[in-house]
């Protein structure tokens, strides 16, 4: 029974510590993202600056991703995670100083972007190691359930984090907000330190690092199902997302302030966590490939409605539904990667996924900021939604292997 299997995963102590780390780190980073977006926009009054925030994080993450995946495949994953999280904490301290300290003008912005770069570098190492760790914590027959629950916990944190960040900043100020962020990140660090992983040192080989990185890329590009799934998600996130522009929508179009920004930022994740919670305790999707294509198409329609809306409640509903449909694609893609990737390549494959998906959020933020500067805020979202729908149509025509995909019941 699916219920029994899903609950069995939660009985594994190491996996519970892993989920705790995932939750508290997500809360901290989501709170921080809301404050960064609001403060940078208030400092510059330029939507393009919000795009630069995403770019500042994406460039180091993409640059280091393949090497980080290689490291995750041959070194102690827990050590990599702890060091990465320590640098994320350092970045948070630096951002607090940048916002609340004496820095002003271009020097302040340079400091902000520099610490965002540091966070991006740390998260570039963290992501592949985290993905590769799951298979060491749970039996293989539980991987699809563990992946779904892991995504659900992330979305749950993404629901609460922005709302807490928006309200804490609006009513308690920047000092309290960053203090809370640091406390949450420290709890994540402590939870991570409790995970017990037996590290088996890899046998030394004469294979060059470049050859190992190439092997990971070739595996992804030769697997038509994985390639189709992550490509579809890549372009939908790249063009269809509007998260980076929410401070502009909250300030100039919907007139809601920081509190409204926190609610809008949470809306997609509320829809996602409800949907993922449902998916966690039901049987596997019978036609996951076709479901993925339909879900991304529905996501594009939701973003089109959001771009056209000038009503806060309609905008909230559109974002809520976009998160619900996007969560389906996240679950399908996560399960594809977990079930079709060999253990010895999980770090490198996850690194490729980070380049395609993880950093596409930040690159998408840059695209959103640039498009907003050229087309206007609302028009840029409408343009992105139409691009997403066009990509869905192309995938529907070309991705035969993805459409035939089915998951076997465990």
C-alpha positions as CSV (number, residue, x, y, z in Angstrom):
1,X,0.0,0.0,0.0
2,X,1.3,3.5,-0.8
3,X,0.3,4.9,2.6
4,X,2.4,2.3,4.4
5,X,5.4,2.8,2.1
6,X,5.3,6.6,2.4
7,X,5.1,6.4,6.2
8,X,7.9,3.8,6.3
9,X,10.3,6.3,4.8
10,X,9.6,8.7,7.7
11,X,10.6,6.0,10.2
12,X,14.2,6.3,9.1
13,X,16.0,8.6,11.6
14,X,18.7,9.8,9.2
15,X,16.1,10.7,6.6
16,X,14.1,12.7,9.2
17,X,17.3,14.7,10.1
18,X,17.8,15.3,6.3
19,X,14.2,16.6,6.0
20,X,14.7,18.8,9.1
21,X,17.8,20.3,7.4
22,X,15.9,20.8,4.2
23,X,13.0,22.5,6.0
24,X,14.9,25.0,8.2
25,X,17.4,25.9,5.4
26,X,14.6,26.5,3.0
27,X,12.8,28.7,5.5
28,X,16.0,30.8,6.1
29,X,16.8,31.2,2.4
30,X,13.2,32.0,1.4
31,X,12.9,34.7,4.1
32,X,16.2,36.1,2.9
33,X,15.2,36.1,-0.7
34,X,12.1,38.2,0.1
35,X,14.1,40.8,2.1
36,X,16.9,40.9,-0.6
37,X,14.3,41.5,-3.4
38,X,12.5,44.2,-1.5
39,X,15.6,46.0,-0.2
40,X,17.4,45.9,-3.6
41,X,14.4,47.3,-5.4
42,X,13.9,50.1,-2.8
43,X,17.6,51.0,-3.1
44,X,17.6,51.1,-6.9
45,X,14.0,51.5,-7.9
46,X,15.0,49.5,-11.0
47,X,13.5,46.0,-11.9
48,X,16.7,45.2,-13.8
49,X,18.5,45.2,-10.5
50,X,16.3,42.3,-9.4
51,X,17.4,40.4,-12.4
52,X,21.0,41.0,-11.4
53,X,20.3,39.5,-8.0
54,X,19.4,36.2,-9.8
55,X,22.4,36.5,-12.1
56,X,24.8,37.1,-9.2
57,X,23.7,33.8,-7.7
58,X,23.5,31.8,-10.9
59,X,26.9,32.5,-12.4
60,X,29.0,30.9,-9.6
61,X,26.5,28.1,-9.2
62,X,26.6,27.2,-12.9
63,X,30.4,27.7,-13.1
64,X,31.1,25.2,-10.3
65,X,28.2,22.7,-10.8
66,X,29.9,20.0,-12.8
67,X,33.0,20.0,-10.6
68,X,30.8,20.0,-7.5
69,X,29.0,17.0,-8.9
70,X,32.3,15.2,-9.4
71,X,33.3,16.0,-5.8
72,X,29.9,14.6,-4.5
73,X,30.5,11.3,-6.3
74,X,33.9,10.7,-4.8
75,X,34.1,12.5,-1.5
76,X,32.1,12.4,1.8
77,X,28.8,14.1,1.0
78,X,28.0,15.1,4.6
79,X,31.3,17.0,4.8
80,X,30.5,18.8,1.6
81,X,27.1,19.7,2.9
82,X,28.4,21.0,6.2
83,X,31.1,23.1,4.6
84,X,28.6,24.5,2.0
85,X,26.1,25.4,4.7
86,X,28.8,27.1,6.7
87,X,29.5,29.4,3.8
88,X,25.8,30.0,3.3
89,X,25.7,31.2,6.9
90,X,28.7,33.4,6.2
91,X,26.9,34.9,3.2
92,X,23.9,35.7,5.4
93,X,26.1,37.5,7.9
94,X,27.5,39.5,5.1
95,X,24.1,40.4,3.6
96,X,23.0,41.6,7.0
97,X,26.0,43.8,7.3
98,X,25.4,45.1,3.7
99,X,21.8,46.1,4.5
100,X,22.1,47.2,8.1
101,X,25.6,48.6,8.1
102,X,27.1,51.9,7.1
103,X,27.5,51.1,3.4
104,X,25.7,53.2,0.9
105,X,25.3,53.7,-2.9
106,X,27.3,51.6,-5.3
107,X,29.5,50.2,-2.5
108,X,26.5,48.8,-0.8
109,X,25.1,47.2,-4.0
110,X,28.6,45.7,-4.7
111,X,28.7,44.2,-1.2
112,X,25.2,42.8,-1.6
113,X,25.9,41.2,-5.0
114,X,29.3,39.8,-3.7
115,X,27.7,38.0,-0.8
116,X,24.9,36.7,-3.1
117,X,27.7,35.3,-5.3
118,X,29.2,33.6,-2.3
119,X,25.8,32.0,-1.5
120,X,25.5,30.9,-5.1
121,X,28.9,29.2,-5.0
122,X,28.0,27.4,-1.7
123,X,24.7,26.3,-3.1
124,X,26.4,25.1,-6.2
125,X,28.3,22.5,-4.1
126,X,25.3,21.9,-1.8
127,X,22.7,20.9,-4.4
128,X,24.5,17.8,-6.0
129,X,25.7,16.5,-2.7
130,X,22.2,16.8,-1.2
131,X,20.6,15.0,-4.2
132,X,23.2,12.2,-4.0
133,X,22.7,11.8,-0.2
134,X,19.1,10.6,-0.4
135,X,20.0,7.3,-1.9
136,X,22.4,6.7,1.0
137,X,19.6,7.3,3.5
138,X,16.7,5.2,2.2
139,X,16.4,1.8,0.4
140,X,16.1,2.0,-3.4
141,X,12.5,0.8,-3.4
142,X,11.6,4.0,-1.3
143,X,13.5,6.5,-3.5
144,X,10.5,7.8,-5.5
145,X,8.5,8.3,-2.2
146,X,11.5,9.9,-0.5
147,X,12.0,12.2,-3.4
148,X,8.4,13.3,-3.4
149,X,8.4,13.9,0.4
150,X,11.7,15.8,0.1
151,X,10.1,18.1,-2.5
152,X,7.0,18.5,-0.4
153,X,9.1,19.6,2.6
154,X,10.9,22.1,0.4
155,X,7.6,23.5,-0.8
156,X,6.2,23.7,2.7
157,X,9.2,25.7,3.7
158,X,8.8,27.9,0.6
159,X,5.2,28.5,1.7
160,X,6.0,29.7,5.2
161,X,9.4,31.3,4.6
162,X,8.3,34.2,2.3
163,X,5.3,35.0,4.4
164,X,7.4,35.1,7.6
165,X,10.1,37.1,5.8
166,X,7.6,39.7,4.6
167,X,5.7,40.1,7.9
168,X,8.9,40.0,10.0
169,X,10.6,42.7,7.9
170,X,7.4,44.9,7.7
171,X,6.6,44.7,11.5
172,X,9.9,43.9,13.3
173,X,12.6,45.3,11.0
174,X,15.7,44.1,9.4
175,X,17.7,43.3,12.6
176,X,15.0,40.9,13.9
177,X,14.5,39.4,10.5
178,X,18.1,38.5,9.8
179,X,18.5,37.3,13.4
180,X,15.7,34.8,12.8
181,X,17.2,33.8,9.4
182,X,20.5,33.0,11.2
183,X,18.8,31.0,13.9
184,X,16.9,28.9,11.3
185,X,20.1,28.3,9.3
186,X,21.9,27.2,12.5
187,X,19.2,24.7,13.3
188,X,19.6,23.3,9.8
189,X,23.3,23.0,10.4
190,X,22.8,21.1,13.7
191,X,20.2,18.8,12.1
192,X,22.6,18.0,9.2
193,X,25.4,17.2,11.7
194,X,23.2,14.5,13.3
195,X,23.0,12.5,10.0
196,X,25.1,9.3,10.1
197,X,26.5,8.3,6.7
198,X,29.1,5.6,6.3
199,X,31.5,7.0,3.7
200,X,33.3,4.4,1.6
201,X,36.4,5.9,0.0
202,X,36.4,5.4,-3.7
203,X,39.2,3.3,-5.3
204,X,41.7,5.6,-6.9
205,X,41.5,5.6,-10.8
206,X,43.6,7.2,-13.5
207,X,40.5,8.7,-15.0
208,X,40.9,12.4,-15.5
209,X,38.4,14.9,-13.9
210,X,37.5,16.2,-17.4
211,X,36.6,12.6,-18.5
212,X,34.4,12.1,-15.4
213,X,32.6,15.4,-16.1
214,X,32.2,14.5,-19.7
215,X,30.7,11.2,-18.7
216,X,28.1,12.9,-16.6
217,X,27.1,15.2,-19.4
218,X,26.9,12.3,-21.9
219,X,24.7,10.3,-19.7
220,X,22.1,13.1,-19.5
221,X,22.2,14.0,-23.1
222,X,22.0,10.3,-24.2
223,X,19.0,9.6,-22.0
224,X,16.1,11.1,-24.0
225,X,13.6,10.9,-21.1
226,X,15.9,12.8,-18.6
227,X,16.9,15.3,-21.3
228,X,13.3,16.0,-22.3
229,X,12.1,16.4,-18.7
230,X,14.8,18.7,-17.6
231,X,14.7,20.7,-20.8
232,X,11.0,21.3,-20.5
233,X,11.4,22.4,-16.9
234,X,14.4,24.6,-17.9
235,X,12.6,26.7,-20.5
236,X,9.3,26.9,-18.5
237,X,11.2,28.3,-15.5
238,X,13.5,30.4,-17.6
239,X,10.6,32.2,-19.4
240,X,7.5,31.5,-17.3
241,X,8.6,32.5,-13.8
242,X,7.8,35.9,-12.4
243,X,9.1,35.6,-8.8
244,X,11.9,38.1,-9.3
245,X,9.4,40.8,-10.4
246,X,7.0,40.3,-7.5
247,X,8.4,43.3,-5.6
248,X,7.5,45.5,-8.6
249,X,4.0,43.9,-8.9
250,X,3.5,44.4,-5.1
251,X,4.6,48.0,-5.2
252,X,3.4,49.5,-8.5
253,X,0.7,47.2,-9.9
254,X,-1.1,45.6,-6.9
255,X,-0.1,48.3,-4.2
256,X,0.2,45.8,-1.3
257,X,3.6,46.7,0.3
258,X,6.0,44.2,1.9
259,X,3.2,42.2,3.6
260,X,1.5,41.6,0.2
261,X,4.9,40.7,-1.3
262,X,5.3,38.0,1.3
263,X,1.8,36.6,0.6
264,X,2.4,36.7,-3.2
265,X,5.8,35.0,-2.8
266,X,4.1,32.3,-0.8
267,X,1.2,31.7,-3.1
268,X,2.9,29.3,-5.6
269,X,4.3,27.3,-2.7
270,X,0.9,27.0,-1.0
271,X,-0.5,25.5,-4.2
272,X,2.6,23.3,-4.5
273,X,2.7,21.9,-1.0
274,X,-1.0,21.0,-1.1
275,X,-0.5,19.2,-4.4
276,X,2.7,17.5,-3.4
277,X,1.1,16.3,-0.1
278,X,-1.6,14.7,-2.1
279,X,1.0,13.1,-4.5
280,X,3.0,11.8,-1.6
281,X,0.2,9.5,-0.4
282,X,-1.3,8.3,-3.7
283,X,-0.2,5.7,-6.2
284,X,2.4,6.6,-8.9
285,X,1.2,8.6,-11.9
286,X,0.2,6.2,-14.6
287,X,1.4,8.4,-17.5
288,X,4.0,10.7,-15.9
289,X,5.4,12.0,-19.1
290,X,2.1,13.1,-20.5
291,X,1.2,14.5,-17.1
292,X,4.4,16.5,-17.1
293,X,3.7,18.2,-20.4
294,X,0.1,19.0,-19.4
295,X,1.2,20.4,-16.1
296,X,3.8,22.7,-17.7
297,X,1.2,23.9,-20.2
298,X,-1.3,24.7,-17.3
299,X,1.6,26.5,-15.6
300,X,2.0,28.7,-18.6
301,X,-1.7,29.6,-18.7
302,X,-1.6,30.6,-15.0
303,X,1.3,32.9,-15.6
304,X,-0.5,34.5,-18.6
305,X,-3.4,35.2,-16.2
306,X,-1.1,36.7,-13.6
307,X,0.6,38.9,-16.2
308,X,-2.8,40.3,-17.2
309,X,-4.2,40.7,-13.7
310,X,-4.4,44.0,-11.8
311,X,-6.4,42.5,-8.9
312,X,-4.5,41.1,-5.8
313,X,-6.9,38.2,-5.3
314,X,-6.9,37.1,-8.9
315,X,-3.1,37.4,-8.9
316,X,-2.9,35.3,-5.8
317,X,-5.1,32.6,-7.3
318,X,-3.1,32.5,-10.5
319,X,0.2,32.2,-8.6
320,X,-1.4,29.5,-6.3
321,X,-2.4,27.4,-9.3
322,X,0.9,27.9,-11.0
323,X,2.6,26.4,-8.0
324,X,0.2,23.5,-8.0
325,X,0.9,22.6,-11.6
326,X,4.7,23.4,-11.3
327,X,4.9,21.0,-8.3
328,X,3.7,18.1,-10.5
329,X,6.5,18.7,-12.9
330,X,9.0,18.9,-10.0
331,X,7.8,15.5,-8.6
332,X,7.9,13.8,-12.0
333,X,11.3,15.1,-12.9
334,X,12.7,14.3,-9.4
335,X,11.5,10.7,-9.7
336,X,12.9,10.3,-13.2
337,X,16.3,11.4,-12.0
338,X,16.3,9.3,-8.8
339,X,15.1,6.1,-10.6
340,X,17.1,6.4,-13.8
341,X,20.5,7.5,-12.4
342,X,23.2,5.0,-11.3
343,X,24.5,5.5,-7.8
344,X,28.0,6.3,-8.9
345,X,26.8,9.2,-11.1
346,X,24.2,10.8,-8.9
347,X,26.4,13.8,-8.1
348,X,27.3,14.6,-11.7
349,X,23.8,14.0,-13.0
350,X,22.4,16.3,-10.2
351,X,25.0,18.9,-11.2
352,X,23.7,18.9,-14.8
353,X,20.2,19.2,-13.4
354,X,21.4,22.1,-11.3
355,X,22.7,23.8,-14.4
356,X,19.4,23.1,-16.2
357,X,16.9,23.7,-13.5
358,X,18.4,25.0,-10.2
359,X,20.2,27.9,-11.8
360,X,17.4,28.5,-14.4
361,X,15.5,30.1,-11.5
362,X,18.2,32.7,-11.2
363,X,18.9,33.0,-14.9
364,X,15.1,33.3,-15.3
365,X,15.2,36.1,-12.7
366,X,17.7,37.9,-14.9
367,X,15.6,37.3,-18.0
368,X,12.6,38.7,-16.2
369,X,14.4,41.8,-15.1
370,X,15.8,42.5,-18.5
371,X,12.4,41.8,-20.2
372,X,10.7,44.1,-17.7
373,X,13.1,46.9,-18.5
374,X,12.6,46.5,-22.2
375,X,8.9,45.5,-22.4
376,X,7.4,46.7,-19.1
377,X,6.7,44.5,-16.0
378,X,3.4,43.0,-16.9
379,X,4.2,42.6,-20.6
380,X,7.4,40.7,-19.7
381,X,5.4,38.1,-17.8
382,X,2.9,37.8,-20.6
383,X,5.7,37.3,-23.1
384,X,7.3,34.6,-20.9
385,X,4.0,32.8,-20.5
386,X,3.5,32.7,-24.3
387,X,7.0,31.4,-24.7
388,X,6.3,28.7,-22.2
389,X,3.2,27.6,-24.1
390,X,5.1,27.5,-27.3
391,X,7.8,25.2,-25.7
392,X,5.1,22.9,-24.4
393,X,3.7,22.6,-27.9
394,X,7.1,21.8,-29.3
395,X,7.7,19.2,-26.6
396,X,4.3,17.6,-27.2
397,X,5.4,17.1,-30.9
398,X,9.0,15.9,-30.4
399,X,9.4,14.2,-27.0
400,X,8.1,10.7,-27.9
401,X,10.1,8.8,-25.3
402,X,8.9,11.1,-22.5
403,X,5.2,10.7,-23.5
404,X,5.6,6.9,-23.4
405,X,7.2,7.0,-19.9
406,X,5.6,5.0,-17.1
407,X,6.7,4.3,-13.5
408,X,6.5,0.7,-12.3
409,X,4.9,0.2,-8.9
410,X,7.3,-0.9,-6.2
